[in-house]
Amino acid sequence: YYSSDPGSTHQRNAGIEAAVGDVVVFLDDDVTVEPSFFRDLATAYDDPEVVGATGRVIEPRSHRVGDQRSRIRRLVPGGAEGTFTRFGYPCYLQNVERPRDVEIMQGCLMTARREMARKVGFDESMTGYAIAEDEDFAVRLSRLGRIRYLPDLVLHHKKLGFGTRDVRAINRVAVVNRAYLFRKNFPQTAPARLQFGLLLLMLLAHRIANRNWAGVRG
């Protein structure tokens, strides 16, 4: 156990610096893993081109309109499953049975070669709960080599993190951070800017459809 100043990005970087193994593993505090988790994970790193790896995250369905597994998400224009759109929005996997290379890792299940993780680092300008810092880390890591998705690498995530947080504040940070990461990591073309604006309208409509009025105000 290492004590550090608050802030998830700062704490993740402190963990990278403290680590001594070849691979660093980032897990949330509300997860459980299968008994074979680390043995299965090690197989991904037999390939020297692999710089990161992730697996199947099993979470309770929110039953909200447009959750991560909803077909509505496919309406977002962009790239293939497991990649980012040109305006910086993640295209989540719908077919979770097939191993593949990806650009996305969920924050509750990220792994990377330690030296690559140190080179990429987490952006400490994103303070506090730092929404989307996992996306920022993953997309930059993917530009250094391959990130593998392993369907047999299973993690159960209880998703307890947002339950006690200010919904309005969380939604405001989500917009601010996505705008920052779009500017930071993706070309600022006119079509991409237009699509990012449409994304914000879609997120607003999503909150309205779910009657999440605090989220709308955020």
Secondary structure, 3 states (H helix, E strand, C coil): CCCCCCCHHHHHHHHHHHCCCCEEEEECCCEEECCCHHHHHHHHCCCCCEEEEEEEEECCCCCCCCCCCCHHHHHCCCCCCCCECCCCCECCCCCCCCCEEECCCCCCEEEEEHHHHHHHCCCCCCCCCCCCHHHHHHHHHHCCCEEEEEEEEEEEECCCCCCCCCHHHHHHHHHHHHHHHHHHHCCCCHHHHHHHHHHHHHHHHHHHHCCCHHHHHC
